[in-house]
Amino acid sequence: MNDASAAPAASLGRPAPPAWHLFVPKLITVLRQGYGLAHFRADVLAGLTVAIVALPLAMALAIASGTTPDVGLVTAVVGGFLGSALGGARFNISGPTGAFVVVVFGVIEKHGYDGLLMATVMAAAMLAAAGLFRLGTWIKYVPEPVVVGFTAGIAVIIFSSQIRDLFGLSIARLPGGVPAQWEAFWGARASVSAAAIAVSGAALATIVAIRRYAPALPGFLIAVVGASLLVTLSGLPVETIGSRFGAIPSSLPAPSLPYFEVGRIGELLGPAFTIAFLGGVESLLCAVVADGMTGRRHRSNAELLSQGIANLASACFGGLPVTGAIARTATSIRAGAKTPVAGMLHAVFLLGFMMIAAPLASYVPLASLAAVLVVVAWNMSEQHKLRHMLATAPKGERLVLVITLGLTVLVDLTLAIEVGVVLAAILFMHGMAEAVSLTPEGARVIVPDEDDFARPRDDRYSQRDALPEGVEVFQLRGPLFFGAAGRLADVMETMPRAPRHFILRMREVPFIDSTGVAALADFVRRSRAAGTHVIVTGVQPQPRTVMARMGLTDTMPGFTVAEDFAAALALVRAAA
C-alpha cells in the first residue's frame, strides 16, 4: 500500500483499492512498508525537537483559551499521540492550536468548562462522521479569501488577548470580544507594570533574534526559560504560572466520559460545528502543507476520522479541542521526521517533561508566554499572503477577505465563515454567468478526484501518440476556481514518471480566481522540483489578467505561457 490515491491506480489500469483503503492510518502503511532502526532514530530526534517547541506553546495556548496550563499539556499529549497513531497524514503533529483559542475562550465564558467538553464531544462526532461519509476532499470548497481573512482575524484576537500579560495590567477577568477587551485595557492603563514590559520585551526580542540568527534553536523554550531565570534570580514583581494557577500536576488525569446533557445540545450545536470546522480545515491544510514539503500524499478521510477520535479522547481527559498544527508539523519535517512515530514520540516526550519538570513550570512568567503567543499570532496572520491578496486579487475577493476578517474580529467566528463562503459563492456564480460558454462536452476539469477510483483516463488529446518523448499534454476545461483548483495536485500522480515537459491546454478555461492561480503556481513549483517544465497554452483574457496580477508569468522558473499548442510543441522541440 503506498501513498498515492486510488484514482491514479485505476487510471493506470491497476485494480482499484477497496473503500476501506481511505481510512487506513499512515502508521499501518509505514509498518507494512518496513520500519527500521534508521527510521526510529530520525523519528526520535524529530519527536524530541517538536516536543521542545510544543512544551511552552501548549501552556501558553491553554492560558489564552481561559483555562490552566496543565490542560494544554494534557491536550498535546493525548491528542498528539492519537492524532499521529491513527491519522491519515504521515507527518501531522496534532495538539492545541491558535485557531481554537478564540472559540474555546468564548465557549468557556458562555457555557462553562463542562459546556466546552460537551461541545468537543459533539465536534468529535461531526469530524468522525465527515470522515466516514468521505467528505475529506470538500476542503477545496473553502475559498482562499475566506481562509486568509479568517486566520488573520483570529491572529488579531489572539494578539488582543495577550495585551494584559504583555503589560502586566491589573484586570481580574478579561472580557470576551476585542472591543470590550480594549475598553478594559484602557480602563486599567494606570496599572501598567514596567517589570512585565521588561520581561515580555526581553522574551520577544530573544525569540526574534533566535529566529533570525539561529533558527535551528528552540526560540520559544529558550525565551521562556531565560525569562523564568531572570524573574526568579532578580525577584521582579511579575505574575507567574504558580502565582495565578498554582502547581501543575505531574501526571495525566484519570479519563472519564464528559457529562452529557441532552437538553444542552441545541445551545452547543453552533460552537460544536465551529470546533469541528476549524479542526477539519486546519488539520487538512496542515496535511496539504506537509505533502508539499515532502512529496507524500495524505488520506483526508482517515485524517478526519482520527481527529474525531483524538478530540473525543482529549475531552475524556479534560483537554481542549485538537487539530493538526502547521508550524509544529513543519518543525518535525525539518528535524528529519520519517513516519507518524515522530508525532507519537513528541507526545511521549511531552508526558516525560510533564512528569519530571512540572514543579519548575510554576516559575514561568506569564509575560514570557504572552510574548510567545504574540509571535504565534504574527505567524498565523500570514501578513505576506494578506498583503498580496489585498493588492492583487480581484475586487470581489478582496471584499470577501475584508468582510470575513472584520466579522471574525468584531462579531462571531461562525458567522464570519458562513458569510464569507456565501459571498464567495455569489461572486463565483456571477463570474460563471459572465464567463461560462456551453460546449457539447460541458465544462469540466479533466483531472481525477481523490475518491473517484474507476474514472476512465481516455480524455487526453489524440495528438498524444505523435508527441516527442518525455512530453505530456492535458486539456483543462471550465473554470479553475476554488472548487476545482485542488484537483491539479493529482495530475502528476497519473503518470508513472515525471515528464520533461508538461503542456496544459487552457483555451477552454474562461475563468480563474486567486485560489486557482495559487493551485497552478503550486503545481508549477512541485513539477519543477520533479524536473518538469510546465507550459500553458491558449490562456484566455480573464485568466491571463489574474495570473499576471498575481505574479504567475513567464518570469517564474519552470513555467512558460505559449500562444497555442503548436507554439508549445515548437518550444519543446527547440529545448530537445
SVG drawing of the C-alpha trace seen along z (x, -y; Angstrom):
<svg xmlns="http://www.w3.org/2000/svg" viewBox="-34 -56 57 61">
<polyline fill="none" stroke="black" stroke-width="0.4" points="0.0,0.0 1.5,-3.3 0.8,-7.0 -0.8,-7.6 -4.6,-8.0 -6.7,-5.2 -7.8,-7.2 -4.4,-7.2 -4.1,-3.5 -7.4,-2.9 -6.4,-5.3 -3.2,-3.3 -5.0,0.0 -4.3,1.3 -7.2,2.7 -8.8,0.1 -8.3,0.5 -11.3,1.2 -13.2,-1.6 -11.7,-0.9 -8.3,-2.0 -9.4,-5.6 -9.4,-5.0 -6.1,-3.1 -3.8,-5.1 -0.5,-6.0 1.2,-4.2 -0.1,-0.9 1.2,-1.8 4.6,-2.6 4.9,0.6 3.9,2.6 6.5,0.9 9.2,1.7 10.2,-0.4 13.9,-0.1 16.3,-1.4 17.3,-4.3 13.7,-5.5 13.4,-5.2 16.5,-7.3 15.3,-10.0 11.8,-10.0 13.2,-10.2 15.2,-13.3 12.3,-14.9 9.9,-14.0 12.2,-15.5 12.7,-18.7 9.0,-19.3 8.2,-18.4 10.6,-21.2 8.7,-23.6 5.3,-22.4 6.0,-22.5 5.8,-26.3 3.3,-26.6 0.8,-24.2 0.8,-26.0 0.5,-29.4 -2.4,-28.4 -4.3,-26.9 -3.9,-30.1 -5.0,-32.2 -8.0,-29.9 -9.2,-30.7 -8.0,-27.6 -4.9,-26.3 -1.5,-25.4 -1.7,-21.7 -4.8,-21.4 -2.8,-22.4 -0.1,-19.8 -2.8,-17.1 -4.3,-18.0 -0.9,-17.9 -0.1,-14.5 -3.4,-12.7 -4.4,-14.4 -0.8,-14.4 -0.3,-10.7 -3.7,-9.5 -3.6,-12.1 -0.4,-10.6 -1.1,-7.0 -4.5,-6.9 -4.0,-9.8 -4.2,-9.7 -1.3,-12.2 2.2,-10.8 3.7,-13.9 0.9,-15.8 1.6,-16.9 -1.7,-17.3 -2.4,-19.4 -4.0,-22.7 -3.6,-25.5 -4.1,-29.2 -7.2,-28.8 -9.1,-27.3 -8.2,-30.0 -11.0,-32.3 -13.6,-29.6 -12.6,-27.9 -12.4,-31.1 -15.9,-32.1 -17.4,-28.7 -15.9,-28.6 -17.1,-32.2 -20.7,-31.4 -21.2,-27.8 -18.6,-26.9 -15.9,-24.2 -18.5,-21.4 -20.1,-23.0 -16.7,-23.0 -16.2,-19.3 -19.7,-18.5 -19.1,-20.7 -15.8,-19.0 -17.5,-15.5 -20.2,-16.7 -17.4,-18.1 -15.6,-14.8 -18.7,-13.0 -19.1,-15.5 -15.4,-15.0 -15.7,-11.2 -18.9,-11.3 -17.3,-13.6 -14.5,-11.1 -16.8,-8.1 -19.0,-9.8 -15.9,-10.7 -16.2,-14.5 -12.4,-15.0 -12.0,-16.3 -14.6,-19.0 -11.9,-21.3 -11.4,-22.6 -14.8,-24.3 -13.5,-26.8 -12.1,-29.7 -8.8,-31.2 -10.0,-34.7 -12.2,-33.2 -9.3,-31.2 -6.9,-34.1 -9.4,-36.6 -10.5,-34.1 -7.0,-33.2 -5.9,-36.9 -8.9,-37.7 -8.0,-35.0 -4.5,-36.3 -5.8,-39.8 -7.9,-38.3 -5.0,-36.3 -2.8,-39.4 -5.5,-41.4 -5.9,-38.7 -2.2,-39.0 -2.1,-42.7 -3.0,-42.2 0.0,-39.9 2.4,-41.8 1.9,-45.0 1.1,-43.4 -2.3,-45.1 -4.4,-44.5 -7.6,-43.0 -9.1,-40.3 -11.2,-38.8 -10.5,-39.6 -13.8,-40.0 -14.5,-38.3 -14.6,-40.3 -11.9,-42.6 -13.8,-46.0 -14.6,-45.0 -11.0,-43.9 -9.6,-47.3 -12.1,-49.1 -10.8,-47.1 -7.2,-47.8 -7.8,-51.5 -9.5,-51.4 -6.6,-49.6 -3.9,-51.7 -2.7,-53.1 -1.6,-49.6 1.0,-49.1 3.9,-47.2 7.4,-48.1 8.7,-44.8 6.2,-42.9 7.1,-45.0 10.8,-44.3 10.2,-40.5 7.8,-40.3 10.1,-42.6 13.2,-40.6 11.4,-37.3 10.1,-38.8 13.5,-40.1 15.0,-36.7 12.6,-34.8 13.0,-37.3 16.8,-37.2 17.0,-33.4 14.7,-33.1 16.9,-35.4 20.4,-34.4 20.0,-30.8 16.7,-29.4 17.7,-25.8 17.4,-26.6 14.1,-26.3 13.4,-30.0 10.2,-29.7 11.7,-27.4 14.9,-29.5 12.9,-32.7 10.6,-31.2 13.5,-29.5 15.5,-32.7 12.6,-34.8 11.9,-32.4 15.6,-32.6 15.5,-36.4 12.4,-36.7 13.5,-34.1 17.0,-35.5 16.1,-39.2 12.9,-38.9 11.0,-41.1 7.3,-41.6 5.8,-39.7 2.9,-37.3 3.9,-33.7 2.1,-30.4 2.4,-29.5 1.1,-32.8 -2.0,-32.7 -2.7,-28.9 -0.8,-27.2 1.2,-24.0 0.9,-22.0 0.1,-18.2 2.9,-15.9 0.7,-13.2 -2.3,-12.7 -5.8,-12.8 -7.9,-9.7 -10.1,-9.5 -13.8,-9.7 -16.7,-10.4 -17.8,-14.1 -21.2,-14.7 -23.6,-15.0 -26.9,-16.9 -29.3,-16.2 -31.1,-19.5 -27.9,-21.5 -27.4,-20.0 -29.2,-22.9 -27.2,-25.7 -23.9,-23.9 -24.6,-22.9 -23.1,-26.2 -19.9,-26.0 -19.5,-22.3 -19.8,-23.0 -17.2,-25.7 -14.8,-23.4 -15.4,-20.6 -15.0,-23.0 -11.8,-24.5 -10.4,-21.1 -11.1,-19.6 -9.9,-22.5 -6.7,-23.2 -5.8,-19.5 -6.3,-19.0 -4.5,-22.3 -1.7,-21.0 -1.6,-17.8 -1.5,-19.6 1.4,-21.7 3.3,-18.6 2.6,-17.0 4.1,-20.0 7.2,-19.8 7.7,-16.0 6.1,-15.0 3.8,-12.5 0.0,-12.1 -2.3,-12.1 -5.6,-10.3 -8.1,-13.1 -10.9,-10.9 -8.7,-8.9 -7.3,-12.2 -10.8,-13.5 -11.7,-10.2 -8.5,-10.3 -9.2,-13.9 -12.6,-12.9 -11.2,-10.1 -8.4,-12.4 -10.9,-15.1 -13.1,-12.6 -10.1,-11.2 -8.9,-14.7 -12.3,-15.6 -12.3,-12.4 -9.0,-13.6 -10.4,-17.1 -8.4,-18.6 -9.0,-21.1 -10.0,-20.6 -7.3,-19.1 -6.2,-19.6 -3.1,-19.4 -0.6,-22.2 1.1,-23.5 4.1,-25.1 4.8,-22.1 4.4,-19.8 6.8,-21.8 9.3,-21.7 9.0,-18.0 9.6,-17.6 12.6,-19.9 14.0,-17.9 14.0,-14.8 10.8,-13.0 10.2,-9.9 6.9,-8.5 3.9,-9.1 6.1,-7.6 7.7,-11.1 4.4,-12.6 3.7,-9.8 7.2,-10.2 6.6,-14.0 3.6,-13.2 5.7,-10.7 8.4,-13.3 5.9,-15.9 4.5,-13.4 8.0,-12.8 8.6,-16.6 5.3,-16.9 6.2,-14.1 9.7,-15.3 9.7,-19.1 6.1,-20.1 7.1,-21.8 9.5,-24.1 6.6,-25.4 5.4,-27.4 8.3,-29.8 7.4,-30.7 6.3,-34.3 3.1,-34.9 4.6,-37.8 7.0,-35.5 4.2,-33.2 2.3,-36.3 5.4,-37.1 5.3,-33.5 1.7,-34.0 2.4,-37.4 4.8,-35.6 2.2,-32.8 -0.4,-35.5 2.1,-37.2 2.9,-33.9 -0.8,-32.9 -1.7,-36.3 0.3,-35.3 0.6,-39.0 2.6,-38.5 -0.3,-36.5 -2.8,-39.0 -0.9,-41.9 -0.5,-40.1 -4.2,-39.2 -5.3,-42.7 -3.0,-44.1 -3.6,-41.6 -6.8,-39.6 -10.0,-40.6 -12.1,-43.3 -14.9,-40.9 -12.4,-38.5 -10.8,-41.4 -14.2,-42.3 -14.8,-38.8 -11.4,-38.8 -12.0,-42.1 -15.6,-41.2 -14.5,-37.8 -11.7,-39.4 -13.9,-42.1 -16.7,-39.7 -14.2,-37.4 -12.7,-40.1 -15.8,-42.1 -18.8,-39.7 -18.5,-35.9 -16.3,-33.2 -19.2,-31.0 -21.0,-34.0 -17.7,-35.1 -17.3,-31.7 -20.9,-31.5 -21.0,-35.0 -17.6,-34.6 -18.5,-31.3 -21.9,-32.6 -20.3,-35.8 -17.6,-33.8 -20.3,-31.5 -22.3,-34.5 -19.2,-36.0 -18.4,-32.7 -21.9,-32.4 -21.7,-35.9 -18.4,-35.1 -19.8,-32.0 -22.8,-33.8 -20.4,-36.2 -17.7,-33.8 -19.0,-30.3 -20.0,-29.2 -21.7,-25.9 -19.9,-23.3 -21.1,-19.8 -18.8,-18.2 -19.8,-20.5 -17.5,-22.4 -15.2,-20.2 -11.7,-19.7 -10.1,-16.5 -8.3,-15.5 -9.3,-12.7 -10.9,-13.2 -9.3,-11.6 -12.2,-9.1 -13.0,-8.5 -11.4,-5.1 -12.9,-4.0 -12.9,-7.1 -11.6,-6.4 -8.5,-8.2 -9.3,-8.4 -9.7,-12.2 -6.3,-13.1 -5.9,-14.7 -5.5,-12.4 -2.2,-14.1 -0.6,-12.3 0.9,-9.4 2.7,-11.9 4.3,-13.8 8.0,-13.8 9.4,-11.6 9.1,-13.0 6.1,-15.2 2.7,-15.0 -0.4,-17.0 -3.6,-17.6 -6.7,-19.6 -8.3,-21.8 -11.9,-22.7 -14.1,-25.0 -13.5,-27.5 -10.4,-27.0 -11.9,-28.2 -11.7,-27.3 -13.9,-24.3 -11.8,-22.7 -8.3,-24.0 -7.3,-21.3 -7.5,-18.6 -4.4,-19.9 -2.4,-18.3 -3.4,-14.9 -2.3,-15.3 1.3,-14.1 0.2,-11.1 -1.5,-9.7 1.9,-9.3 4.4,-6.5 7.3,-9.0 7.6,-12.8 7.9,-14.1 10.5,-16.6 7.7,-18.9 4.1,-19.2 1.7,-21.1 -1.5,-22.3 -4.1,-23.4 -6.2,-26.2 -8.2,-27.6 -11.4,-26.3 -10.8,-27.9 -12.8,-31.1 -12.4,-32.0 -9.8,-31.6 -9.7,-33.0 -6.9,-33.6 -7.2,-30.0 -6.9,-28.6 -3.8,-30.8 -2.3,-29.6 -3.0,-26.0 -1.5,-26.4 1.6,-28.1 2.0,-25.3 1.6,-22.7 4.4,-24.5 6.7,-24.5 6.1,-20.9 6.6,-20.0 9.9,-22.0 11.1,-20.0 10.4,-16.8 12.4,-18.2 9.3,-19.0 8.9,-22.2 5.2,-23.4 3.8,-25.1 0.3,-26.5 -1.3,-27.4 -4.3,-29.3 -4.8,-31.3 -8.0,-33.5 -8.0,-37.2 -9.6,-36.9 -7.2,-34.1 -4.2,-35.8 -5.0,-39.1 -5.5,-37.5 -2.4,-35.3 -0.3,-38.3 -1.6,-40.4 -0.7,-37.6 2.7,-37.0 2.2,-33.8 4.1,-34.8 7.0,-33.6 9.3,-35.1 8.5,-32.2 11.2,-29.4 10.0,-26.3 6.9,-28.0 6.1,-29.3 3.0,-30.8 2.6,-29.8 0.1,-31.3 -1.2,-27.9 -0.4,-24.2 1.8,-24.5 3.9,-27.1 4.3,-24.9 5.5,-22.0 8.0,-24.3 9.4,-25.3 9.6,-21.6 11.5,-20.6 13.8,-23.6 14.7,-22.5 15.4,-18.9"/>
</svg>
